[in-house]
């Protein structure tokens, strides 16, 4: 069974967060930190601050889309005691 994860990474040098989906979030974090991801390379380095596991890709994708809505991401980060501003 392949598990899917929705993850949030935070830029260590900037107050910037990125939501993504991967079957291996640790490996994906490495890709972000090696500047292999166009949309995040100017904000490196990153730390992995959140993961949520799903048993199927569709559920993970739906949750990723939900968190990509700024207000939903901000609510989760506030609950985690992280500030987006």
HTML snippet that shows the backbone in 3Dmol.js (N, CA, C, O; Angstrom):
<script src="https://3Dmol.org/build/3Dmol-min.js"></script>
<div id="view" style="width:600px;height:400px;position:relative"></div>
<script>
const pdb = `
ATOM      1  N   UNK A   1       0.852  -1.189   0.000  1.00  0.00           N
ATOM      2  CA  UNK A   1       0.000   0.000   0.000  1.00  0.00           C
ATOM      3  C   UNK A   1       0.890   1.242   0.000  1.00  0.00           C
ATOM      4  O   UNK A   1       1.802   1.373   0.817  1.00  0.00           O
ATOM      5  N   UNK A   2       0.615   2.121  -0.904  1.00  0.00           N
ATOM      6  CA  UNK A   2       1.335   3.399  -0.964  1.00  0.00           C
ATOM      7  C   UNK A   2       0.539   4.426  -0.178  1.00  0.00           C
ATOM      8  O   UNK A   2      -0.652   4.630  -0.415  1.00  0.00           O
ATOM      9  N   UNK A   3       1.212   5.059   0.749  1.00  0.00           N
ATOM     10  CA  UNK A   3       0.584   6.117   1.533  1.00  0.00           C
ATOM     11  C   UNK A   3       0.939   7.464   0.899  1.00  0.00           C
ATOM     12  O   UNK A   3       1.997   7.628   0.291  1.00  0.00           O
ATOM     13  N   UNK A   4       0.048   8.391   1.056  1.00  0.00           N
ATOM     14  CA  UNK A   4       0.281   9.744   0.553  1.00  0.00           C
ATOM     15  C   UNK A   4       0.225  10.711   1.725  1.00  0.00           C
ATOM     16  O   UNK A   4      -0.529  10.513   2.679  1.00  0.00           O
ATOM     17  N   UNK A   5       1.028  11.750   1.639  1.00  0.00           N
ATOM     18  CA  UNK A   5       1.124  12.732   2.709  1.00  0.00           C
ATOM     19  C   UNK A   5       0.905  14.129   2.150  1.00  0.00           C
ATOM     20  O   UNK A   5       1.400  14.469   1.075  1.00  0.00           O
ATOM     21  N   UNK A   6       0.167  14.917   2.883  1.00  0.00           N
ATOM     22  CA  UNK A   6       0.116  16.350   2.640  1.00  0.00           C
ATOM     23  C   UNK A   6       1.077  16.949   3.656  1.00  0.00           C
ATOM     24  O   UNK A   6       1.056  16.586   4.833  1.00  0.00           O
ATOM     25  N   UNK A   7       1.908  17.857   3.201  1.00  0.00           N
ATOM     26  CA  UNK A   7       2.926  18.409   4.089  1.00  0.00           C
ATOM     27  C   UNK A   7       2.971  19.927   3.981  1.00  0.00           C
ATOM     28  O   UNK A   7       2.551  20.515   2.985  1.00  0.00           O
ATOM     29  N   UNK A   8       3.490  20.537   5.031  1.00  0.00           N
ATOM     30  CA  UNK A   8       3.778  21.969   5.004  1.00  0.00           C
ATOM     31  C   UNK A   8       5.242  22.133   5.380  1.00  0.00           C
ATOM     32  O   UNK A   8       5.719  21.581   6.372  1.00  0.00           O
ATOM     33  N   UNK A   9       5.938  22.904   4.562  1.00  0.00           N
ATOM     34  CA  UNK A   9       7.309  23.268   4.881  1.00  0.00           C
ATOM     35  C   UNK A   9       7.357  24.765   5.150  1.00  0.00           C
ATOM     36  O   UNK A   9       6.577  25.537   4.591  1.00  0.00           O
ATOM     37  N   UNK A  10       8.281  25.159   6.011  1.00  0.00           N
ATOM     38  CA  UNK A  10       8.455  26.573   6.346  1.00  0.00           C
ATOM     39  C   UNK A  10       9.875  26.986   5.991  1.00  0.00           C
ATOM     40  O   UNK A  10      10.841  26.291   6.308  1.00  0.00           O
ATOM     41  N   UNK A  11       9.981  28.113   5.336  1.00  0.00           N
ATOM     42  CA  UNK A  11      11.288  28.676   5.040  1.00  0.00           C
ATOM     43  C   UNK A  11      11.961  29.067   6.353  1.00  0.00           C
ATOM     44  O   UNK A  11      11.353  29.726   7.196  1.00  0.00           O
ATOM     45  N   UNK A  12      13.190  28.668   6.519  1.00  0.00           N
ATOM     46  CA  UNK A  12      13.933  28.987   7.737  1.00  0.00           C
ATOM     47  C   UNK A  12      14.302  30.473   7.785  1.00  0.00           C
ATOM     48  O   UNK A  12      14.357  31.064   8.864  1.00  0.00           O
ATOM     49  N   UNK A  13      14.551  31.070   6.630  1.00  0.00           N
ATOM     50  CA  UNK A  13      14.991  32.463   6.577  1.00  0.00           C
ATOM     51  C   UNK A  13      13.878  33.467   6.321  1.00  0.00           C
ATOM     52  O   UNK A  13      14.081  34.671   6.474  1.00  0.00           O
ATOM     53  N   UNK A  14      12.709  32.985   5.933  1.00  0.00           N
ATOM     54  CA  UNK A  14      11.589  33.871   5.617  1.00  0.00           C
ATOM     55  C   UNK A  14      10.343  33.330   6.305  1.00  0.00           C
ATOM     56  O   UNK A  14      10.283  32.152   6.655  1.00  0.00           O
ATOM     57  N   UNK A  15       9.373  34.172   6.494  1.00  0.00           N
ATOM     58  CA  UNK A  15       8.099  33.738   7.058  1.00  0.00           C
ATOM     59  C   UNK A  15       7.200  33.292   5.902  1.00  0.00           C
ATOM     60  O   UNK A  15       6.202  33.941   5.589  1.00  0.00           O
ATOM     61  N   UNK A  16       7.574  32.173   5.274  1.00  0.00           N
ATOM     62  CA  UNK A  16       6.900  31.696   4.067  1.00  0.00           C
ATOM     63  C   UNK A  16       6.657  30.203   4.197  1.00  0.00           C
ATOM     64  O   UNK A  16       7.548  29.446   4.583  1.00  0.00           O
ATOM     65  N   UNK A  17       5.433  29.788   3.869  1.00  0.00           N
ATOM     66  CA  UNK A  17       5.021  28.397   4.014  1.00  0.00           C
ATOM     67  C   UNK A  17       4.585  27.841   2.671  1.00  0.00           C
ATOM     68  O   UNK A  17       4.051  28.567   1.832  1.00  0.00           O
ATOM     69  N   UNK A  18       4.814  26.557   2.473  1.00  0.00           N
ATOM     70  CA  UNK A  18       4.433  25.888   1.230  1.00  0.00           C
ATOM     71  C   UNK A  18       3.704  24.593   1.571  1.00  0.00           C
ATOM     72  O   UNK A  18       4.147  23.821   2.421  1.00  0.00           O
ATOM     73  N   UNK A  19       2.582  24.370   0.897  1.00  0.00           N
ATOM     74  CA  UNK A  19       1.796  23.144   1.059  1.00  0.00           C
ATOM     75  C   UNK A  19       2.033  22.261  -0.154  1.00  0.00           C
ATOM     76  O   UNK A  19       1.990  22.735  -1.289  1.00  0.00           O
ATOM     77  N   UNK A  20       2.284  20.976   0.080  1.00  0.00           N
ATOM     78  CA  UNK A  20       2.495  20.041  -1.010  1.00  0.00           C
ATOM     79  C   UNK A  20       1.990  18.658  -0.660  1.00  0.00           C
ATOM     80  O   UNK A  20       1.479  18.423   0.435  1.00  0.00           O
ATOM     81  N   UNK A  21       2.139  17.742  -1.611  1.00  0.00           N
ATOM     82  CA  UNK A  21       1.721  16.355  -1.433  1.00  0.00           C
ATOM     83  C   UNK A  21       2.810  15.452  -1.976  1.00  0.00           C
ATOM     84  O   UNK A  21       3.414  15.746  -3.008  1.00  0.00           O
ATOM     85  N   UNK A  22       3.062  14.345  -1.274  1.00  0.00           N
ATOM     86  CA  UNK A  22       4.110  13.427  -1.695  1.00  0.00           C
ATOM     87  C   UNK A  22       3.895  12.072  -1.027  1.00  0.00           C
ATOM     88  O   UNK A  22       3.255  11.980   0.020  1.00  0.00           O
ATOM     89  N   UNK A  23       4.430  11.036  -1.637  1.00  0.00           N
ATOM     90  CA  UNK A  23       4.430   9.721  -0.985  1.00  0.00           C
ATOM     91  C   UNK A  23       5.636   9.589  -0.052  1.00  0.00           C
ATOM     92  O   UNK A  23       5.712   8.646   0.735  1.00  0.00           O
ATOM     93  N   UNK A  24       6.577  10.533  -0.139  1.00  0.00           N
ATOM     94  CA  UNK A  24       7.756  10.522   0.725  1.00  0.00           C
ATOM     95  C   UNK A  24       8.128  11.976   1.073  1.00  0.00           C
ATOM     96  O   UNK A  24       8.968  12.578   0.403  1.00  0.00           O
ATOM     97  N   UNK A  25       7.506  12.532   2.111  1.00  0.00           N
ATOM     98  CA  UNK A  25       7.732  13.954   2.399  1.00  0.00           C
ATOM     99  C   UNK A  25       9.166  14.300   2.796  1.00  0.00           C
ATOM    100  O   UNK A  25       9.609  15.425   2.565  1.00  0.00           O
ATOM    101  N   UNK A  26       9.890  13.366   3.383  1.00  0.00           N
ATOM    102  CA  UNK A  26      11.286  13.653   3.745  1.00  0.00           C
ATOM    103  C   UNK A  26      12.139  13.786   2.486  1.00  0.00           C
ATOM    104  O   UNK A  26      12.973  14.686   2.386  1.00  0.00           O
ATOM    105  N   UNK A  27      11.927  12.895   1.537  1.00  0.00           N
ATOM    106  CA  UNK A  27      12.643  12.972   0.256  1.00  0.00           C
ATOM    107  C   UNK A  27      12.243  14.243  -0.505  1.00  0.00           C
ATOM    108  O   UNK A  27      13.075  14.886  -1.144  1.00  0.00           O
ATOM    109  N   UNK A  28      10.964  14.585  -0.422  1.00  0.00           N
ATOM    110  CA  UNK A  28      10.486  15.789  -1.100  1.00  0.00           C
ATOM    111  C   UNK A  28      11.103  17.043  -0.471  1.00  0.00           C
ATOM    112  O   UNK A  28      11.448  17.987  -1.182  1.00  0.00           O
ATOM    113  N   UNK A  29      11.241  17.054   0.854  1.00  0.00           N
ATOM    114  CA  UNK A  29      11.904  18.158   1.537  1.00  0.00           C
ATOM    115  C   UNK A  29      13.327  18.336   1.009  1.00  0.00           C
ATOM    116  O   UNK A  29      13.779  19.460   0.791  1.00  0.00           O
ATOM    117  N   UNK A  30      14.011  17.244   0.809  1.00  0.00           N
ATOM    118  CA  UNK A  30      15.361  17.292   0.253  1.00  0.00           C
ATOM    119  C   UNK A  30      15.352  17.952  -1.128  1.00  0.00           C
ATOM    120  O   UNK A  30      16.224  18.764  -1.435  1.00  0.00           O
ATOM    121  N   UNK A  31      14.366  17.602  -1.959  1.00  0.00           N
ATOM    122  CA  UNK A  31      14.248  18.226  -3.288  1.00  0.00           C
ATOM    123  C   UNK A  31      14.047  19.733  -3.177  1.00  0.00           C
ATOM    124  O   UNK A  31      14.649  20.508  -3.919  1.00  0.00           O
ATOM    125  N   UNK A  32      13.193  20.136  -2.237  1.00  0.00           N
ATOM    126  CA  UNK A  32      12.980  21.574  -2.024  1.00  0.00           C
ATOM    127  C   UNK A  32      14.287  22.236  -1.598  1.00  0.00           C
ATOM    128  O   UNK A  32      14.649  23.288  -2.124  1.00  0.00           O
ATOM    129  N   UNK A  33      14.988  21.634  -0.660  1.00  0.00           N
ATOM    130  CA  UNK A  33      16.216  22.243  -0.139  1.00  0.00           C
ATOM    131  C   UNK A  33      17.372  22.211  -1.132  1.00  0.00           C
ATOM    132  O   UNK A  33      18.315  22.993  -1.003  1.00  0.00           O
ATOM    133  N   UNK A  34      17.315  21.323  -2.116  1.00  0.00           N
ATOM    134  CA  UNK A  34      18.322  21.291  -3.176  1.00  0.00           C
ATOM    135  C   UNK A  34      17.947  22.197  -4.348  1.00  0.00           C
ATOM    136  O   UNK A  34      18.587  22.168  -5.399  1.00  0.00           O
ATOM    137  N   UNK A  35      16.907  22.996  -4.151  1.00  0.00           N
ATOM    138  CA  UNK A  35      16.429  23.966  -5.146  1.00  0.00           C
ATOM    139  C   UNK A  35      15.991  23.312  -6.456  1.00  0.00           C
ATOM    140  O   UNK A  35      16.159  23.887  -7.531  1.00  0.00           O
ATOM    141  N   UNK A  36      15.432  22.113  -6.359  1.00  0.00           N
ATOM    142  CA  UNK A  36      14.947  21.403  -7.535  1.00  0.00           C
ATOM    143  C   UNK A  36      13.475  21.698  -7.832  1.00  0.00           C
ATOM    144  O   UNK A  36      12.942  21.242  -8.843  1.00  0.00           O
ATOM    145  N   UNK A  37      12.822  22.457  -6.955  1.00  0.00           N
ATOM    146  CA  UNK A  37      11.411  22.795  -7.127  1.00  0.00           C
ATOM    147  C   UNK A  37      11.323  24.282  -7.445  1.00  0.00           C
ATOM    148  O   UNK A  37      11.639  25.126  -6.607  1.00  0.00           O
ATOM    149  N   UNK A  38      10.891  24.593  -8.662  1.00  0.00           N
ATOM    150  CA  UNK A  38      10.903  25.971  -9.155  1.00  0.00           C
ATOM    151  C   UNK A  38      10.165  26.931  -8.225  1.00  0.00           C
ATOM    152  O   UNK A  38      10.656  28.022  -7.938  1.00  0.00           O
ATOM    153  N   UNK A  39       8.981  26.524  -7.753  1.00  0.00           N
ATOM    154  CA  UNK A  39       8.142  27.447  -6.984  1.00  0.00           C
ATOM    155  C   UNK A  39       8.670  27.741  -5.590  1.00  0.00           C
ATOM    156  O   UNK A  39       8.183  28.665  -4.938  1.00  0.00           O
ATOM    157  N   UNK A  40       9.654  26.983  -5.112  1.00  0.00           N
ATOM    158  CA  UNK A  40      10.154  27.204  -3.758  1.00  0.00           C
ATOM    159  C   UNK A  40      11.636  27.548  -3.678  1.00  0.00           C
ATOM    160  O   UNK A  40      12.127  27.887  -2.601  1.00  0.00           O
ATOM    161  N   UNK A  41      12.350  27.471  -4.775  1.00  0.00           N
ATOM    162  CA  UNK A  41      13.810  27.550  -4.688  1.00  0.00           C
ATOM    163  C   UNK A  41      14.338  28.870  -4.135  1.00  0.00           C
ATOM    164  O   UNK A  41      15.424  28.888  -3.555  1.00  0.00           O
ATOM    165  N   UNK A  42      13.618  29.962  -4.294  1.00  0.00           N
ATOM    166  CA  UNK A  42      14.134  31.235  -3.779  1.00  0.00           C
ATOM    167  C   UNK A  42      13.920  31.397  -2.275  1.00  0.00           C
ATOM    168  O   UNK A  42      14.379  32.376  -1.686  1.00  0.00           O
ATOM    169  N   UNK A  43      13.218  30.434  -1.645  1.00  0.00           N
ATOM    170  CA  UNK A  43      12.941  30.520  -0.204  1.00  0.00           C
ATOM    171  C   UNK A  43      13.723  29.499   0.621  1.00  0.00           C
ATOM    172  O   UNK A  43      13.494  29.397   1.827  1.00  0.00           O
ATOM    173  N   UNK A  44      14.630  28.747   0.019  1.00  0.00           N
ATOM    174  CA  UNK A  44      15.389  27.732   0.750  1.00  0.00           C
ATOM    175  C   UNK A  44      16.286  28.389   1.800  1.00  0.00           C
ATOM    176  O   UNK A  44      16.663  29.551   1.648  1.00  0.00           O
ATOM    177  N   UNK A  45      16.628  27.669   2.849  1.00  0.00           N
ATOM    178  CA  UNK A  45      16.271  26.287   3.177  1.00  0.00           C
ATOM    179  C   UNK A  45      14.925  26.195   3.905  1.00  0.00           C
ATOM    180  O   UNK A  45      14.383  27.195   4.377  1.00  0.00           O
ATOM    181  N   UNK A  46      14.405  24.965   3.982  1.00  0.00           N
ATOM    182  CA  UNK A  46      13.115  24.686   4.593  1.00  0.00           C
ATOM    183  C   UNK A  46      13.235  23.684   5.721  1.00  0.00           C
ATOM    184  O   UNK A  46      14.188  22.909   5.808  1.00  0.00           O
ATOM    185  N   UNK A  47      12.226  23.729   6.587  1.00  0.00           N
ATOM    186  CA  UNK A  47      12.042  22.674   7.572  1.00  0.00           C
ATOM    187  C   UNK A  47      10.625  22.130   7.397  1.00  0.00           C
ATOM    188  O   UNK A  47       9.698  22.870   7.069  1.00  0.00           O
ATOM    189  N   UNK A  48      10.476  20.844   7.617  1.00  0.00           N
ATOM    190  CA  UNK A  48       9.175  20.195   7.537  1.00  0.00           C
ATOM    191  C   UNK A  48       8.455  20.423   8.857  1.00  0.00           C
ATOM    192  O   UNK A  48       8.942  20.008   9.909  1.00  0.00           O
ATOM    193  N   UNK A  49       7.296  21.080   8.811  1.00  0.00           N
ATOM    194  CA  UNK A  49       6.611  21.414  10.061  1.00  0.00           C
ATOM    195  C   UNK A  49       5.305  20.659  10.252  1.00  0.00           C
ATOM    196  O   UNK A  49       4.755  20.662  11.353  1.00  0.00           O
ATOM    197  N   UNK A  50       4.784  20.000   9.192  1.00  0.00           N
ATOM    198  CA  UNK A  50       3.490  19.339   9.314  1.00  0.00           C
ATOM    199  C   UNK A  50       3.370  18.250   8.258  1.00  0.00           C
ATOM    200  O   UNK A  50       3.756  18.442   7.105  1.00  0.00           O
ATOM    201  N   UNK A  51       2.834  17.114   8.660  1.00  0.00           N
ATOM    202  CA  UNK A  51       2.444  16.073   7.703  1.00  0.00           C
ATOM    203  C   UNK A  51       1.132  15.457   8.151  1.00  0.00           C
ATOM    204  O   UNK A  51       0.851  15.363   9.345  1.00  0.00           O
ATOM    205  N   UNK A  52       0.351  15.049   7.202  1.00  0.00           N
ATOM    206  CA  UNK A  52      -0.879  14.293   7.456  1.00  0.00           C
ATOM    207  C   UNK A  52      -0.924  13.162   6.447  1.00  0.00           C
ATOM    208  O   UNK A  52      -0.739  13.381   5.250  1.00  0.00           O
ATOM    209  N   UNK A  53      -1.169  11.959   6.928  1.00  0.00           N
ATOM    210  CA  UNK A  53      -1.106  10.752   6.108  1.00  0.00           C
ATOM    211  C   UNK A  53      -2.488  10.370   5.577  1.00  0.00           C
ATOM    212  O   UNK A  53      -3.498  10.505   6.268  1.00  0.00           O
ATOM    213  N   UNK A  54      -2.505   9.889   4.330  1.00  0.00           N
ATOM    214  CA  UNK A  54      -3.739   9.445   3.685  1.00  0.00           C
ATOM    215  C   UNK A  54      -3.496   8.098   3.018  1.00  0.00           C
ATOM    216  O   UNK A  54      -2.379   7.791   2.600  1.00  0.00           O
ATOM    217  N   UNK A  55      -4.548   7.306   2.923  1.00  0.00           N
ATOM    218  CA  UNK A  55      -4.420   5.982   2.306  1.00  0.00           C
ATOM    219  C   UNK A  55      -4.623   6.023   0.801  1.00  0.00           C
ATOM    220  O   UNK A  55      -4.366   5.030   0.120  1.00  0.00           O
ATOM    221  N   UNK A  56      -5.079   7.153   0.267  1.00  0.00           N
ATOM    222  CA  UNK A  56      -5.222   7.244  -1.189  1.00  0.00           C
ATOM    223  C   UNK A  56      -4.902   8.648  -1.676  1.00  0.00           C
ATOM    224  O   UNK A  56      -5.030   9.635  -0.952  1.00  0.00           O
ATOM    225  N   UNK A  57      -4.486   8.692  -2.921  1.00  0.00           N
ATOM    226  CA  UNK A  57      -4.042   9.942  -3.538  1.00  0.00           C
ATOM    227  C   UNK A  57      -5.156  10.978  -3.631  1.00  0.00           C
ATOM    228  O   UNK A  57      -4.912  12.166  -3.419  1.00  0.00           O
ATOM    229  N   UNK A  58      -6.366  10.548  -3.942  1.00  0.00           N
ATOM    230  CA  UNK A  58      -7.482  11.478  -4.117  1.00  0.00           C
ATOM    231  C   UNK A  58      -7.778  12.240  -2.814  1.00  0.00           C
ATOM    232  O   UNK A  58      -7.966  13.457  -2.840  1.00  0.00           O
ATOM    233  N   UNK A  59      -7.818  11.541  -1.701  1.00  0.00           N
ATOM    234  CA  UNK A  59      -8.069  12.198  -0.408  1.00  0.00           C
ATOM    235  C   UNK A  59      -6.944  13.174  -0.073  1.00  0.00           C
ATOM    236  O   UNK A  59      -7.189  14.279   0.409  1.00  0.00           O
ATOM    237  N   UNK A  60      -5.717  12.754  -0.334  1.00  0.00           N
ATOM    238  CA  UNK A  60      -4.574  13.632  -0.083  1.00  0.00           C
ATOM    239  C   UNK A  60      -4.651  14.875  -0.961  1.00  0.00           C
ATOM    240  O   UNK A  60      -4.414  15.986  -0.487  1.00  0.00           O
ATOM    241  N   UNK A  61      -4.978  14.694  -2.221  1.00  0.00           N
ATOM    242  CA  UNK A  61      -5.064  15.824  -3.156  1.00  0.00           C
ATOM    243  C   UNK A  61      -6.164  16.795  -2.737  1.00  0.00           C
ATOM    244  O   UNK A  61      -5.983  18.010  -2.808  1.00  0.00           O
ATOM    245  N   UNK A  62      -7.303  16.259  -2.300  1.00  0.00           N
ATOM    246  CA  UNK A  62      -8.393  17.128  -1.838  1.00  0.00           C
ATOM    247  C   UNK A  62      -7.960  17.959  -0.633  1.00  0.00           C
ATOM    248  O   UNK A  62      -8.257  19.152  -0.558  1.00  0.00           O
ATOM    249  N   UNK A  63      -7.262  17.331   0.304  1.00  0.00           N
ATOM    250  CA  UNK A  63      -6.804  18.053   1.494  1.00  0.00           C
ATOM    251  C   UNK A  63      -5.719  19.081   1.137  1.00  0.00           C
ATOM    252  O   UNK A  63      -5.688  20.181   1.689  1.00  0.00           O
ATOM    253  N   UNK A  64      -4.844  18.710   0.217  1.00  0.00           N
ATOM    254  CA  UNK A  64      -3.830  19.661  -0.237  1.00  0.00           C
ATOM    255  C   UNK A  64      -4.499  20.895  -0.837  1.00  0.00           C
ATOM    256  O   UNK A  64      -4.110  22.021  -0.527  1.00  0.00           O
ATOM    257  N   UNK A  65      -5.491  20.697  -1.684  1.00  0.00           N
ATOM    258  CA  UNK A  65      -6.211  21.824  -2.292  1.00  0.00           C
ATOM    259  C   UNK A  65      -6.891  22.672  -1.220  1.00  0.00           C
ATOM    260  O   UNK A  65      -6.902  23.900  -1.303  1.00  0.00           O
ATOM    261  N   UNK A  66      -7.460  22.003  -0.210  1.00  0.00           N
ATOM    262  CA  UNK A  66      -8.105  22.699   0.891  1.00  0.00           C
ATOM    263  C   UNK A  66      -7.096  23.595   1.613  1.00  0.00           C
ATOM    264  O   UNK A  66      -7.394  24.753   1.904  1.00  0.00           O
ATOM    265  N   UNK A  67      -5.914  23.068   1.900  1.00  0.00           N
ATOM    266  CA  UNK A  67      -4.899  23.852   2.619  1.00  0.00           C
ATOM    267  C   UNK A  67      -4.263  24.931   1.760  1.00  0.00           C
ATOM    268  O   UNK A  67      -3.725  25.901   2.293  1.00  0.00           O
ATOM    269  N   UNK A  68      -4.313  24.787   0.455  1.00  0.00           N
ATOM    270  CA  UNK A  68      -3.743  25.820  -0.418  1.00  0.00           C
ATOM    271  C   UNK A  68      -4.599  27.086  -0.424  1.00  0.00           C
ATOM    272  O   UNK A  68      -4.156  28.139  -0.881  1.00  0.00           O
ATOM    273  N   UNK A  69      -5.824  26.976   0.085  1.00  0.00           N
ATOM    274  CA  UNK A  69      -6.635  28.176   0.289  1.00  0.00           C
ATOM    275  C   UNK A  69      -6.049  28.875   1.507  1.00  0.00           C
ATOM    276  O   UNK A  69      -6.003  28.304   2.597  1.00  0.00           O
ATOM    277  N   UNK A  70      -5.613  30.084   1.324  1.00  0.00           N
ATOM    278  CA  UNK A  70      -4.832  30.797   2.335  1.00  0.00           C
ATOM    279  C   UNK A  70      -5.481  30.792   3.719  1.00  0.00           C
ATOM    280  O   UNK A  70      -4.801  30.554   4.716  1.00  0.00           O
ATOM    281  N   UNK A  71      -6.775  31.047   3.790  1.00  0.00           N
ATOM    282  CA  UNK A  71      -7.436  31.123   5.098  1.00  0.00           C
ATOM    283  C   UNK A  71      -7.419  29.771   5.816  1.00  0.00           C
ATOM    284  O   UNK A  71      -7.311  29.729   7.041  1.00  0.00           O
ATOM    285  N   UNK A  72      -7.524  28.678   5.078  1.00  0.00           N
ATOM    286  CA  UNK A  72      -7.487  27.350   5.694  1.00  0.00           C
ATOM    287  C   UNK A  72      -6.088  27.026   6.210  1.00  0.00           C
ATOM    288  O   UNK A  72      -5.929  26.476   7.299  1.00  0.00           O
ATOM    289  N   UNK A  73      -5.081  27.373   5.419  1.00  0.00           N
ATOM    290  CA  UNK A  73      -3.695  27.159   5.842  1.00  0.00           C
ATOM    291  C   UNK A  73      -3.392  28.006   7.072  1.00  0.00           C
ATOM    292  O   UNK A  73      -2.777  27.523   8.023  1.00  0.00           O
ATOM    293  N   UNK A  74      -3.821  29.268   7.059  1.00  0.00           N
ATOM    294  CA  UNK A  74      -3.567  30.155   8.192  1.00  0.00           C
ATOM    295  C   UNK A  74      -4.249  29.648   9.453  1.00  0.00           C
ATOM    296  O   UNK A  74      -3.681  29.746  10.541  1.00  0.00           O
ATOM    297  N   UNK A  75      -5.457  29.109   9.326  1.00  0.00           N
ATOM    298  CA  UNK A  75      -6.163  28.567  10.492  1.00  0.00           C
ATOM    299  C   UNK A  75      -5.372  27.397  11.089  1.00  0.00           C
ATOM    300  O   UNK A  75      -5.196  27.329  12.306  1.00  0.00           O
ATOM    301  N   UNK A  76      -4.900  26.485  10.250  1.00  0.00           N
ATOM    302  CA  UNK A  76      -4.118  25.352  10.739  1.00  0.00           C
ATOM    303  C   UNK A  76      -2.830  25.828  11.408  1.00  0.00           C
ATOM    304  O   UNK A  76      -2.473  25.347  12.483  1.00  0.00           O
ATOM    305  N   UNK A  77      -2.138  26.762  10.782  1.00  0.00           N
ATOM    306  CA  UNK A  77      -0.886  27.266  11.350  1.00  0.00           C
ATOM    307  C   UNK A  77      -1.130  27.976  12.679  1.00  0.00           C
ATOM    308  O   UNK A  77      -0.314  27.878  13.596  1.00  0.00           O
ATOM    309  N   UNK A  78      -2.242  28.686  12.785  1.00  0.00           N
ATOM    310  CA  UNK A  78      -2.592  29.336  14.047  1.00  0.00           C
ATOM    311  C   UNK A  78      -2.845  28.287  15.122  1.00  0.00           C
ATOM    312  O   UNK A  78      -2.405  28.446  16.261  1.00  0.00           O
ATOM    313  N   UNK A  79      -3.549  27.220  14.766  1.00  0.00           N
ATOM    314  CA  UNK A  79      -3.786  26.136  15.714  1.00  0.00           C
ATOM    315  C   UNK A  79      -2.479  25.475  16.143  1.00  0.00           C
ATOM    316  O   UNK A  79      -2.380  24.958  17.256  1.00  0.00           O
ATOM    317  N   UNK A  80      -1.493  25.490  15.275  1.00  0.00           N
ATOM    318  CA  UNK A  80      -0.178  24.917  15.585  1.00  0.00           C
ATOM    319  C   UNK A  80       0.718  25.956  16.279  1.00  0.00           C
ATOM    320  O   UNK A  80       1.874  25.673  16.591  1.00  0.00           O
ATOM    321  N   UNK A  81       0.179  27.150  16.516  1.00  0.00           N
ATOM    322  CA  UNK A  81       0.904  28.250  17.160  1.00  0.00           C
ATOM    323  C   UNK A  81       2.053  28.772  16.292  1.00  0.00           C
ATOM    324  O   UNK A  81       3.094  29.191  16.800  1.00  0.00           O
ATOM    325  N   UNK A  82       1.842  28.737  14.990  1.00  0.00           N
ATOM    326  CA  UNK A  82       2.796  29.314  14.042  1.00  0.00           C
ATOM    327  C   UNK A  82       2.131  30.513  13.391  1.00  0.00           C
ATOM    328  O   UNK A  82       0.939  30.478  13.088  1.00  0.00           O
ATOM    329  N   UNK A  83       2.875  31.544  13.181  1.00  0.00           N
ATOM    330  CA  UNK A  83       2.315  32.749  12.586  1.00  0.00           C
ATOM    331  C   UNK A  83       2.687  32.832  11.116  1.00  0.00           C
ATOM    332  O   UNK A  83       3.799  32.486  10.716  1.00  0.00           O
ATOM    333  N   UNK A  84       1.733  33.298  10.320  1.00  0.00           N
ATOM    334  CA  UNK A  84       1.989  33.481   8.898  1.00  0.00           C
ATOM    335  C   UNK A  84       2.350  34.922   8.584  1.00  0.00           C
ATOM    336  O   UNK A  84       2.753  35.226   7.461  1.00  0.00           O
ATOM    337  N   UNK A  85       2.215  35.797   9.538  1.00  0.00           N
ATOM    338  CA  UNK A  85       2.541  37.216   9.299  1.00  0.00           C
ATOM    339  C   UNK A  85       3.408  37.744  10.396  1.00  0.00           C
ATOM    340  O   UNK A  85       3.787  38.915  10.375  1.00  0.00           O
TER     341      UNK A  85
END
`;
const viewer = $3Dmol.createViewer("view");
viewer.addModel(pdb, "pdb");
viewer.setStyle({}, {cartoon: {color: "spectrum"}});
viewer.zoomTo();
viewer.render();
</script>
